[in-house]
Amino acid sequence: MITLAHMSDVHIDGAPRSAERVERVVRHLSGLAGPIDAVLVTGDIADHGAAEEYELARELLRFPYPSIVCPGNHDSRPEFRKAFLGEADGGSEPVNQVLEAGGATIALCDSSIPGKNEGYLDDGTLRWLAGVVESAPGPVLVGMHHQPVPIAIPYIDEIGLLEPERLEELVRAYPQIVGILIGHAHTAAATMFAGRPVYVAPGVVSQALLPQESPAIPPVAFDVPPGFALHVISDDGRLTTHARVVP
């Protein structure tokens, strides 16, 4: 059995509120009885893409487990690369990363488009992902920031993954992909894409609401606790997800 913790949308902005919420979740995860095989964080690490935001985020996102982080639409690839990959000059190419944990392969794809809120997986990223899946010794979880399928929150669905059929073709070709893990929507949600489960991590900085829950535009709750998810892959490759909040 493989257990992964999943955070998303921390939006470090230099203010005490965002830092405290991230610190609260990290402290909670770090104190779990375990075993936790890895932690993944699916984007929107910095709120404005500023260097000082990444410096703080790097210090806050420290776990006693292996971890992997990808950018979101609020992030700056060059500043992300400097802080999390140790690249002195950064770079604008997609930040695609892989982590082997507990017998599973986590492939985090960079779905961000510099200067845009929508997401896209370019040809190079899809080739990289196919190579990772083909060489993986066991189950594969594909992660990214943007959702590849509508989740019934209109303002989020308007800025989801563009041309998701490109990813769908790849996912359907590889049965070892057991699920897709994303962020962006700031809500704990589950759906299906390409015959696989999709799980959206709850937001750390805030929680998005359905239009049926709030007349506000956009419908976002800032007074609810931060959340995270625990994903469990059973020996037969089945993915089960548990959502949690941290009071």
BAKOLVEX-684492 format. One line per field, with one value per residue: residue number from 1; residue in one letter; x, y, z of N, C-alpha, C in turn. Coordinates in pm, 1 decimal, m for minus. Layout:
i [NUM:...]
aa [a:...]
n_c1 [X:...]
n_c2 [Y:...]
n_c3 [Z:...]
ca_c1 [X:...]
ca_c2 [Y:...]
ca_c3 [Z:...]
c_c1 [X:...]
c_c2 [Y:...]
c_c3 [Z:...]
end
This chain:
i [1:2:3:4:5:6:7:8:9:10:11:12:13:14:15:16:17:18:19:20:21:22:23:24:25:26:27:28:29:30:31:32:33:34:35:36:37:38:39:40:41:42:43:44:45:46:47:48:49:50:51:52:53:54:55:56:57:58:59:60:61:62:63:64:65:66:67:68:69:70:71:72:73:74:75:76:77:78:79:80:81:82:83:84:85:86:87:88:89:90:91:92:93:94:95:96:97:98:99:100:101:102:103:104:105:106:107:108:109:110:111:112:113:114:115:116:117:118:119:120:121:122:123:124:125:126:127:128:129:130:131:132:133:134:135:136:137:138:139:140:141:142:143:144:145:146:147:148:149:150:151:152:153:154:155:156:157:158:159:160:161:162:163:164:165:166:167:168:169:170:171:172:173:174:175:176:177:178:179:180:181:182:183:184:185:186:187:188:189:190:191:192:193:194:195:196:197:198:199:200:201:202:203:204:205:206:207:208:209:210:211:212:213:214:215:216:217:218:219:220:221:222:223:224:225:226:227:228:229:230:231:232:233:234:235:236:237:238:239:240:241:242:243:244:245:246:247]
aa [m:i:t:l:a:h:m:s:d:v:h:i:d:g:a:p:r:s:a:e:r:v:e:r:v:v:r:h:l:s:g:l:a:g:p:i:d:a:v:l:v:t:g:d:i:a:d:h:g:a:a:e:e:y:e:l:a:r:e:l:l:r:f:p:y:p:s:i:v:c:p:g:n:h:d:s:r:p:e:f:r:k:a:f:l:g:e:a:d:g:g:s:e:p:v:n:q:v:l:e:a:g:g:a:t:i:a:l:c:d:s:s:i:p:g:k:n:e:g:y:l:d:d:g:t:l:r:w:l:a:g:v:v:e:s:a:p:g:p:v:l:v:g:m:h:h:q:p:v:p:i:a:i:p:y:i:d:e:i:g:l:l:e:p:e:r:l:e:e:l:v:r:a:y:p:q:i:v:g:i:l:i:g:h:a:h:t:a:a:a:t:m:f:a:g:r:p:v:y:v:a:p:g:v:v:s:q:a:l:l:p:q:e:s:p:a:i:p:p:v:a:f:d:v:p:p:g:f:a:l:h:v:i:s:d:d:g:r:l:t:t:h:a:r:v:v:p]
n_c1 [84.5:54.9:96.5:17.3:50.8:m125.3:m108.1:m219.3:m221.4:m110.0:m33.3:162.7:217.7:364.5:228.3:121.6:m100.8:m124.5:118.6:93.0:m117.9:m10.5:202.0:59.0:m63.4:162.3:288.4:94.0:89.9:352.4:347.9:198.2:111.5:192.6:288.5:396.0:452.4:525.1:499.3:306.0:276.5:58.5:93.6:52.3:228.1:360.4:200.4:231.2:446.6:693.7:1040.3:1099.9:872.2:896.5:1126.8:1036.0:834.6:985.7:1115.2:898.4:772.2:881.0:932.2:928.9:939.0:988.2:937.6:758.5:708.5:510.4:463.1:195.2:m66.7:m22.9:243.2:594.8:806.5:1097.7:1167.1:1063.3:1226.0:1475.7:1439.6:1338.0:1470.1:1728.1:1858.5:2073.5:2026.0:1763.8:1495.8:1280.5:1154.7:917.6:850.0:890.8:867.1:971.6:906.1:995.7:825.8:770.0:721.2:551.3:520.3:537.2:445.7:484.9:349.4:412.3:164.7:130.2:89.5:292.6:196.9:m73.3:m396.3:m515.9:m446.4:m199.8:m54.2:240.8:397.1:649.4:627.6:429.3:562.2:769.9:619.6:509.4:744.1:823.9:612.7:636.9:875.4:827.7:824.9:600.3:270.3:146.8:100.9:m33.0:28.5:m69.4:m133.3:m371.7:m717.2:m829.4:m1086.7:m1425.4:m1545.5:m1775.5:m1764.6:m1803.3:m1623.3:m1375.8:m1374.3:m1359.6:m1094.5:m943.7:m758.6:m640.9:m721.6:m762.5:m793.0:m556.5:m402.3:m579.9:m566.5:m309.3:m329.0:m521.9:m377.5:m204.4:m238.3:m118.4:m131.1:m288.4:m435.3:m519.6:m395.0:m470.8:m471.6:m556.4:m840.5:m910.9:m1073.9:m1199.8:m1255.2:m1389.4:m1374.0:m1398.9:m1172.7:m1070.7:m1123.7:m1009.9:m972.1:m998.0:m860.9:m912.2:m726.2:m807.7:m796.5:m522.8:m490.4:m749.8:m1098.3:m1285.9:m1626.3:m1929.8:m2156.7:m2411.2:m2376.5:m2302.5:m2371.3:m2170.6:m1923.6:m1608.2:m1724.6:m1582.6:m1444.5:m1282.4:m1269.3:m1263.3:m1107.8:m771.7:m698.0:m609.1:m520.1:m519.9:m390.5:m432.6:m285.1:m375.7:m266.7:m364.8:m366.9:m569.4:m697.6:m762.5:m906.3:m882.7:m1014.3:m908.6:m932.5:m750.4:m786.0]
n_c2 [m119.0:220.2:549.3:883.2:1227.3:1523.5:1852.1:2182.3:2498.1:2714.0:2977.5:3173.3:3494.6:3677.2:3777.7:3734.3:3562.1:3368.4:3232.8:3126.9:2945.7:2759.9:2668.4:2548.7:2327.0:2186.0:2127.5:1960.9:1744.1:1658.1:1551.8:1321.4:978.9:803.0:532.1:782.7:806.0:1005.6:1360.4:1567.6:1880.2:2072.5:2322.2:2686.4:2815.5:3053.6:3371.6:3596.8:3538.6:3628.0:3660.3:3667.2:3552.9:3287.1:3216.0:3215.5:3021.1:2793.3:2747.3:2698.6:2473.0:2219.8:1885.1:1577.0:1375.4:1246.4:1490.3:1669.5:1930.7:2138.7:2406.1:2656.8:2860.5:3107.8:3117.1:3187.3:3061.8:3100.1:3205.5:3006.3:2791.0:2879.3:2882.3:2623.9:2433.3:2504.6:2645.6:2882.5:3083.5:3044.0:2976.8:2946.6:2723.7:2446.5:2311.8:2008.0:1723.3:1423.4:1168.3:884.8:685.0:469.7:257.2:358.5:586.1:929.3:1168.0:1490.8:1735.3:2040.6:2250.3:2516.5:2830.7:3082.8:3402.4:3356.4:3240.9:3002.7:2651.3:2432.4:2152.0:2116.3:1985.0:1882.5:1831.8:1633.5:1430.4:1385.6:1292.7:1053.5:906.1:880.6:727.6:492.2:388.3:340.1:135.6:52.4:145.7:461.5:798.2:1085.3:1422.7:1770.5:2123.7:2236.6:2152.2:1881.9:1843.9:1961.6:2087.6:2187.3:2441.6:2742.0:2972.3:2862.7:2650.2:2787.9:2848.0:2617.8:2320.2:2351.1:2197.1:1923.0:1673.1:1587.3:1502.5:1307.7:1108.0:1008.3:913.6:711.0:529.0:409.7:183.5:166.8:412.2:528.4:735.5:1089.8:1381.9:1700.6:2063.3:2401.3:2455.1:2494.7:2333.3:2037.9:1780.2:1521.2:1340.1:1200.5:1119.9:1029.5:766.2:736.4:803.2:1137.9:1365.8:1660.6:1867.0:2010.8:2365.9:2541.0:2812.4:2912.3:2817.4:2717.3:2762.3:2607.6:2755.9:2717.7:2734.6:2988.1:3334.0:3503.9:3647.9:3589.7:3274.8:3225.8:3103.4:3235.2:3195.0:2937.1:2631.1:2535.5:2273.5:1930.7:1632.0:1274.7:1019.0:683.4:404.4:88.7:m258.6:m372.5:m167.0:19.7:344.1:533.6:808.7:1040.1:1326.5:1597.6:1845.9:2104.8:2220.7]
n_c3 [0.0:m85.8:26.3:m25.8:41.2:m42.5:m129.2:m229.4:m401.5:m232.5:m236.7:m142.2:m30.1:107.0:321.1:664.5:694.6:478.2:505.9:764.9:732.2:553.9:707.9:914.1:787.7:697.0:940.4:1054.0:868.4:896.0:1145.9:1135.6:1202.5:1010.5:778.5:544.5:209.8:26.5:m45.4:m250.9:m418.7:m590.3:m744.2:m787.4:m601.0:m527.1:m490.4:m648.9:m804.1:m716.0:m619.7:m343.7:m237.9:m318.3:m180.8:83.0:58.8:m4.5:236.5:404.0:293.5:383.8:455.6:646.1:463.8:127.6:m130.6:m389.8:m619.7:m829.8:m1074.2:m1094.5:m1242.9:m1121.3:m1084.8:m1150.3:m1384.2:m1409.5:m1149.7:m985.7:m1063.8:m976.1:m695.1:m620.7:m775.3:m768.6:m970.9:m1092.8:m1284.5:m1349.4:m1578.6:m1866.2:m1961.7:m1944.3:m1617.6:m1547.7:m1347.5:m1177.3:m938.0:m759.3:m537.3:m280.3:m453.9:m642.4:m920.4:m944.6:m1163.9:m1228.1:m1420.4:m1591.3:m1637.8:m1675.2:m1849.3:m1934.0:m1826.0:m1863.3:m1746.1:m1813.3:m1879.8:m2037.1:m2194.8:m2348.1:m2653.0:m2589.8:m2316.0:m2312.1:m2452.2:m2272.5:m2052.2:m2156.6:m2185.4:m1917.4:m1812.3:m1963.3:m1870.6:m1606.5:m1315.0:m1180.7:m1063.0:m1190.1:m1108.6:m1243.3:m1218.8:m1209.4:m1243.7:m1361.5:m1421.7:m1625.9:m1704.1:m1684.1:m1366.7:m1259.7:m1149.9:m1268.3:m1314.0:m1271.7:m1451.4:m1688.3:m1711.1:m1736.2:m1838.9:m2164.4:m2477.5:m2381.6:m2491.3:m2597.5:m2380.2:m2293.6:m2491.3:m2446.0:m2179.4:m2201.9:m2345.0:m2171.2:m1935.0:m1684.4:m1564.1:m1289.4:m1184.5:m1179.5:m1046.1:m927.9:m888.5:m855.0:m845.7:m582.2:m419.2:m266.6:m474.5:m683.2:m986.0:m1320.7:m1587.3:m1904.9:m1840.1:m1591.0:m1236.8:m1119.8:m898.0:m720.7:m521.2:m203.0:m140.2:16.4:81.3:49.8:m0.7:m277.6:m381.9:m494.8:m735.7:m639.0:m371.4:m297.6:m363.4:m433.0:m653.2:m756.6:m614.3:m325.6:m25.5:249.2:514.8:603.5:722.4:614.7:375.5:282.2:100.2:128.1:m56.0:m134.4:m270.6:m346.6:m334.0:m563.4:m742.4:m716.3:m663.5:m380.9:m213.8:54.3:195.5:402.2:663.0:834.7:1139.6]
ca_c1 [0.0:132.1:19.1:71.3:m19.0:m142.6:m143.4:m221.3:m267.3:m70.9:m38.8:245.3:215.2:437.9:143.7:122.3:m211.7:m93.1:228.7:42.4:m200.4:81.0:274.6:m33.6:m79.6:290.7:307.8:0.9:138.3:479.4:322.6:115.2:172.7:256.2:391.5:364.3:560.6:569.0:406.2:309.5:212.6:23.3:92.0:25.3:313.6:366.6:80.9:267.6:565.8:808.0:1151.2:1088.9:764.2:951.7:1220.7:956.0:767.6:1084.3:1138.1:775.8:735.3:981.2:864.0:1015.2:912.5:1019.0:833.2:769.8:628.1:504.0:406.5:58.9:m79.7:28.2:387.0:695.4:899.8:1236.3:1182.8:1038.3:1344.6:1582.6:1413.3:1312.3:1562.3:1864.1:1918.6:2114.5:1966.9:1625.7:1470.7:1138.4:1099.0:828.0:910.9:835.4:947.4:926.3:949.9:962.1:793.4:698.1:683.5:472.7:586.9:459.6:492.7:421.6:363.6:391.8:55.0:117.0:122.5:336.5:112.0:m211.8:m457.6:m547.4:m335.9:m171.3:60.3:299.5:440.9:763.6:579.7:359.8:665.6:835.6:528.6:503.3:868.3:820.5:518.1:689.4:986.6:787.7:818.7:473.0:163.0:185.3:6.1:m1.1:m15.8:m51.8:m213.0:m502.4:m807.4:m852.2:m1229.0:m1503.2:m1579.4:m1901.5:m1743.5:m1783.8:m1507.0:m1259.6:m1380.6:m1319.9:m948.2:m889.1:m658.9:m678.7:m698.0:m740.5:m795.0:m417.3:m369.4:m668.2:m511.9:m194.5:m372.1:m590.3:m280.1:m119.9:m320.2:m49.4:m170.2:m400.9:m513.4:m469.8:m405.5:m458.8:m503.2:m618.9:m980.9:m928.1:m1186.8:m1188.7:m1351.6:m1352.1:m1445.3:m1332.2:m1117.8:m1003.4:m1144.7:m932.2:m1016.2:m931.0:m886.9:m871.6:m692.7:m862.0:m699.8:m467.2:m514.8:m894.0:m1178.2:m1385.4:m1760.7:m2017.6:m2251.5:m2527.9:m2343.4:m2274.5:m2399.4:m2053.7:m1852.0:m1621.7:m1765.5:m1463.8:m1451.1:m1151.4:m1279.3:m1268.6:m972.3:m700.0:m717.2:m515.6:m575.8:m435.9:m420.1:m383.0:m286.1:m374.9:m179.2:m421.2:m362.8:m687.5:m669.8:m864.2:m867.8:m947.9:m992.2:m899.1:m908.1:m664.3:m846.4]
ca_c2 [0.0:343.3:663.5:1011.9:1347.5:1612.6:1990.9:2266.2:2637.9:2775.1:3122.4:3254.6:3632.9:3762.8:3814.8:3630.1:3466.7:3256.1:3156.3:3052.3:2834.1:2658.4:2613.5:2463.1:2200.3:2115.7:2075.1:1848.3:1631.4:1610.6:1481.9:1202.7:853.3:744.6:590.9:863.8:779.3:1129.4:1473.6:1645.6:2011.8:2091.8:2453.4:2815.6:2821.0:3197.6:3440.9:3695.4:3494.6:3707.5:3581.3:3655.6:3458.0:3151.8:3190.8:3177.9:2893.9:2685.0:2720.1:2645.9:2342.5:2120.6:1770.6:1462.1:1276.4:1297.6:1581.1:1715.2:2052.4:2190.3:2541.4:2682.4:2980.7:3224.2:3102.9:3228.8:2950.1:3130.2:3217.8:2872.4:2710.2:2924.8:2846.7:2482.5:2346.7:2550.9:2697.9:3020.5:3176.8:3008.1:2934.2:2959.4:2598.5:2382.4:2245.2:1873.7:1651.2:1288.4:1116.8:746.4:680.9:352.9:169.7:435.0:696.4:1053.1:1252.2:1622.3:1808.8:2184.9:2289.3:2661.8:2908.8:3212.3:3516.7:3316.0:3162.9:2870.0:2557.1:2360.8:2061.8:2125.8:1858.0:1831.8:1777.9:1506.8:1330.2:1354.1:1211.5:919.7:838.0:846.4:617.3:370.6:334.6:324.1:m5.2:22.4:240.4:599.7:907.2:1205.6:1542.7:1900.0:2226.0:2263.4:2038.1:1847.3:1816.9:2056.7:2044.0:2252.1:2576.2:2806.8:3059.2:2774.8:2573.6:2876.1:2858.5:2484.0:2272.3:2360.7:2077.3:1806.5:1548.3:1545.1:1423.1:1190.7:1003.8:947.9:839.1:588.0:436.1:351.4:138.5:181.2:539.1:492.6:851.8:1223.2:1465.2:1838.5:2171.0:2510.0:2485.5:2526.4:2259.0:1892.3:1732.4:1398.3:1317.4:1102.7:1168.8:923.3:640.7:733.1:899.0:1266.9:1425.0:1799.3:1890.3:2133.0:2473.7:2578.5:2953.9:2937.6:2711.4:2761.3:2710.4:2596.4:2867.3:2687.0:2758.2:3128.7:3427.4:3587.5:3625.2:3443.6:3218.5:3176.3:3115.9:3255.0:3173.7:2793.9:2580.7:2480.5:2129.6:1849.1:1500.2:1156.2:922.0:550.0:309.8:m47.3:m350.6:m402.1:m46.3:104.4:470.5:580.0:940.9:1092.5:1470.0:1638.3:1985.8:2124.5:2330.3]
ca_c3 [0.0:m101.3:75.2:m67.4:85.2:m157.6:m101.1:m349.0:m396.4:m106.1:m266.5:m52.3:m79.1:199.0:434.4:767.9:684.3:390.3:565.6:881.0:686.4:501.4:823.1:988.9:715.9:698.6:1076.4:1070.5:789.1:950.3:1270.4:1117.1:1246.9:892.7:693.3:427.9:114.7:m37.3:m50.2:m374.0:m410.4:m731.6:m805.6:m725.4:m482.4:m498.5:m537.5:m751.1:m874.6:m672.2:m565.1:m197.8:m207.8:m333.5:m71.9:199.4:29.2:5.5:378.0:464.8:238.1:421.7:513.8:677.3:359.3:m6.4:m178.6:m527.7:m633.0:m966.7:m1081.5:m1139.8:m1325.1:m1049.7:m1063.8:m1248.3:m1404.3:m1371.3:m1004.5:m932.2:m1089.1:m887.1:m555.9:m593.6:m848.1:m746.2:m1093.2:m1067.4:m1381.2:m1379.4:m1716.2:m1897.0:m2011.4:m1847.3:m1502.0:m1535.8:m1249.2:m1145.7:m808.6:m727.8:m395.0:m232.4:m563.7:m738.4:m989.2:m950.8:m1273.7:m1220.1:m1545.5:m1584.3:m1726.5:m1677.6:m1968.1:m1881.6:m1853.6:m1884.8:m1639.1:m1864.3:m1880.4:m2161.7:m2193.6:m2481.1:m2710.3:m2514.8:m2188.6:m2337.3:m2483.6:m2145.6:m1971.4:m2214.5:m2151.2:m1774.7:m1792.1:m2025.3:m1792.2:m1466.5:m1275.5:m1114.8:m1092.5:m1215.4:m1085.0:m1319.6:m1149.7:m1274.9:m1176.6:m1423.0:m1436.8:m1766.3:m1724.7:m1603.6:m1231.0:m1221.2:m1096.1:m1398.4:m1333.4:m1277.3:m1575.4:m1798.3:m1716.7:m1716.5:m1934.2:m2304.9:m2559.0:m2294.1:m2567.2:m2617.2:m2262.2:m2288.2:m2579.4:m2379.2:m2060.8:m2244.3:m2402.8:m2067.5:m1821.8:m1555.7:m1502.8:m1202.6:m1145.9:m1213.2:m926.8:m972.0:m795.8:m930.9:m816.7:m440.0:m363.7:m269.8:m573.1:m752.3:m1110.1:m1406.0:m1713.5:m1980.4:m1770.1:m1467.7:m1135.9:m1106.8:m766.9:m701.9:m380.6:m142.8:m132.8:145.9:109.0:51.5:m60.9:m375.2:m359.7:m610.6:m745.0:m556.3:m231.0:m268.1:m473.0:m458.9:m778.3:m757.3:m484.7:m255.5:120.3:309.9:659.3:632.2:746.1:499.5:359.9:204.7:69.6:137.5:m161.3:m103.7:m382.2:m293.1:m405.9:m695.4:m823.9:m697.5:m595.5:m286.6:m165.4:174.1:214.5:541.0:693.9:950.4:1216.7]
c_c1 [88.3:44.0:90.8:m13.2:m16.4:m190.6:m150.4:m261.7:m239.5:m62.7:37.1:256.5:290.6:359.3:141.9:15.1:m174.7:17.6:180.2:m38.8:m112.8:154.1:187.1:m48.3:49.2:316.7:219.2:51.6:265.2:461.0:236.2:189.6:242.4:222.6:332.9:480.6:611.7:459.9:419.5:229.3:187.2:m5.4:35.0:96.1:326.0:242.4:112.4:392.2:692.3:913.7:1137.9:976.0:815.6:1051.0:1146.9:889.2:863.1:1111.5:1016.7:746.4:846.4:912.8:965.9:994.2:966.1:904.5:863.1:667.3:626.3:442.3:258.5:53.8:m34.2:180.8:468.9:794.7:1043.6:1256.4:1158.0:1164.1:1460.1:1562.4:1406.5:1406.8:1706.7:1933.9:1949.3:2045.0:1820.2:1613.3:1321.3:1076.1:1011.0:904.4:840.7:926.3:886.3:984.5:903.6:940.5:713.2:655.7:596.7:559.5:491.5:521.6:416.3:453.4:338.0:285.8:39.3:152.1:166.4:245.6:m34.7:m263.8:m493.3:m423.7:m318.9:m50.3:120.4:352.9:556.3:723.3:509.6:458.8:738.4:749.2:519.8:629.2:873.3:731.0:575.1:801.5:950.3:774.4:685.1:367.9:214.6:69.3:55.1:m57.2:10.2:m138.7:m355.8:m586.6:m834.8:m998.8:m1307.9:m1540.9:m1698.0:m1883.2:m1707.2:m1657.3:m1376.8:m1258.8:m1341.8:m1168.7:m882.8:m785.1:m713.3:m640.4:m672.1:m740.1:m653.3:m370.0:m454.4:m614.4:m395.4:m238.8:m438.3:m492.9:m199.6:m203.3:m250.8:m72.0:m297.1:m483.9:m443.0:m498.7:m378.9:m489.0:m594.0:m756.3:m1008.4:m1048.1:m1158.8:m1296.9:m1297.9:m1436.5:m1368.1:m1283.0:m1041.3:m1012.7:m1067.7:m991.0:m931.1:m964.0:m827.6:m844.8:m764.8:m754.6:m646.0:m503.1:m663.4:m964.6:m1279.6:m1518.6:m1833.3:m2109.2:m2375.1:m2504.1:m2326.6:m2308.7:m2280.0:m1989.7:m1708.3:m1661.5:m1648.7:m1480.3:m1308.9:m1150.8:m1291.5:m1126.0:m904.7:m718.0:m604.5:m584.7:m471.8:m482.1:m355.3:m396.2:m273.7:m288.8:m232.7:m429.5:m481.7:m650.9:m789.2:m815.4:m950.6:m913.5:m994.4:m886.7:m821.8:m717.0:m742.0]
c_c2 [124.4:460.3:793.5:1123.6:1449.0:1749.1:2068.1:2408.5:2702.8:2927.8:3206.9:3396.0:3730.1:3805.7:3701.4:3523.9:3345.9:3169.5:3071.7:2931.6:2721.9:2589.7:2515.7:2326.4:2119.9:2053.8:1953.4:1725.8:1572.0:1531.7:1358.7:1076.4:780.3:596.9:672.7:848.2:905.8:1234.5:1538.4:1773.5:2058.1:2237.4:2569.2:2823.7:2966.2:3264.4:3536.5:3655.8:3567.4:3620.2:3562.2:3562.8:3314.4:3118.3:3147.5:3043.0:2776.7:2647.3:2655.4:2503.0:2240.3:2008.6:1663.7:1346.8:1332.1:1386.6:1625.9:1826.7:2094.0:2330.2:2540.8:2814.0:3108.7:3225.6:3156.8:3115.1:2985.3:3137.4:3084.4:2787.3:2750.6:2871.0:2697.3:2387.4:2391.4:2603.2:2846.5:3119.6:3146.8:2960.7:2933.8:2830.9:2533.7:2308.0:2111.2:1790.9:1514.6:1246.1:973.3:737.6:556.2:254.8:236.6:542.7:815.0:1139.6:1384.1:1701.1:1958.0:2223.8:2440.2:2717.9:3045.9:3326.5:3484.8:3241.2:3021.6:2781.3:2489.0:2271.4:2060.1:1990.2:1797.1:1769.7:1644.7:1396.5:1287.4:1261.7:1069.6:840.5:794.5:725.2:486.9:306.9:308.5:175.9:m46.5:125.5:383.2:692.3:1028.4:1325.4:1666.5:2000.2:2232.3:2137.0:2011.3:1824.4:1915.4:1999.0:2121.3:2381.4:2663.3:2888.8:2980.4:2696.5:2657.4:2885.4:2723.2:2448.8:2282.0:2232.0:1952.8:1674.2:1498.5:1459.5:1296.6:1076.6:932.1:861.1:707.3:484.5:361.7:311.1:151.7:317.1:513.9:613.8:980.8:1314.2:1610.7:1936.2:2272.3:2550.7:2516.0:2455.4:2110.1:1838.5:1607.7:1383.9:1212.8:1171.4:1054.5:788.4:626.8:830.4:1025.0:1320.5:1564.9:1820.3:2013.5:2239.8:2492.4:2722.2:2986.8:2817.0:2772.6:2692.9:2695.8:2718.5:2845.1:2718.4:2905.5:3216.5:3513.4:3551.0:3676.2:3391.7:3151.5:3201.2:3126.3:3222.4:3027.3:2742.5:2534.0:2328.7:2062.1:1716.9:1393.2:1056.6:788.6:463.6:170.2:m137.6:m386.9:m278.7:45.0:228.8:509.7:710.3:981.0:1240.8:1503.6:1790.5:1992.4:2244.2:2429.8]
c_c3 [0.0:m58.0:39.6:m8.5:m28.2:m109.1:m232.1:m313.8:m261.1:m117.4:m163.6:m109.7:10.8:320.4:537.2:748.2:599.4:449.8:682.3:837.3:628.8:615.8:901.3:921.2:719.0:834.7:1100.0:994.5:848.4:1078.9:1257.9:1159.1:1132.9:873.9:576.9:330.9:46.9:m23.5:m187.1:m355.8:m553.8:m767.5:m728.3:m590.7:m435.2:m554.1:m652.0:m829.9:m835.3:m604.5:m415.4:m155.7:m218.3:m223.9:53.9:177.1:42.6:150.6:443.7:420.2:259.3:500.7:553.1:579.4:227.3:m55.1:m320.6:m547.8:m779.4:m967.1:m1119.8:m1214.4:m1255.1:m1041.7:m1180.6:m1264.3:m1365.9:m1220.0:m935.2:m946.3:m997.6:m745.5:m532.6:m666.3:m835.0:m869.5:m1075.0:m1158.4:m1411.5:m1523.4:m1740.2:m1948.6:m1904.0:m1738.2:m1482.5:m1445.9:m1219.5:m1012.2:m794.7:m578.0:m362.5:m339.0:m668.1:m801.9:m993.6:m1059.5:m1268.4:m1346.4:m1521.8:m1686.1:m1736.7:m1815.4:m1918.0:m1925.3:m1873.3:m1762.6:m1684.2:m1862.3:m2014.8:m2139.5:m2333.2:m2527.2:m2632.4:m2382.7:m2208.4:m2374.7:m2357.0:m2061.5:m2024.9:m2180.9:m2006.0:m1751.0:m1846.3:m1943.1:m1645.9:m1430.6:m1214.7:m1150.0:m1105.3:m1180.9:m1163.1:m1244.8:m1232.4:m1201.1:m1230.7:m1439.9:m1585.0:m1800.3:m1638.9:m1467.5:m1173.1:m1141.4:m1215.6:m1413.1:m1333.6:m1408.5:m1697.2:m1814.8:m1684.6:m1821.3:m2076.5:m2378.9:m2474.5:m2369.5:m2596.4:m2500.1:m2257.0:m2373.4:m2512.1:m2261.9:m2100.3:m2299.0:m2297.8:m1945.7:m1687.2:m1490.8:m1421.5:m1159.4:m1185.1:m1094.7:m965.2:m858.9:m862.8:m882.0:m670.3:m378.2:m368.9:m362.9:m640.8:m877.6:m1191.0:m1532.4:m1778.9:m1909.2:m1640.8:m1366.0:m1139.0:m968.9:m760.9:m553.7:m328.1:m136.7:7.8:178.9:120.8:m8.1:m157.6:m347.3:m492.6:m617.4:m659.0:m409.2:m196.4:m387.5:m510.1:m592.5:m760.5:m619.2:m413.3:m106.4:175.9:458.8:697.2:650.8:617.4:493.6:284.0:176.7:95.9:31.3:m125.9:m228.6:m324.1:m380.6:m544.1:m784.7:m810.2:m617.3:m508.8:m225.3:m44.7:186.5:361.7:549.5:818.9:1028.3:1264.8]
end
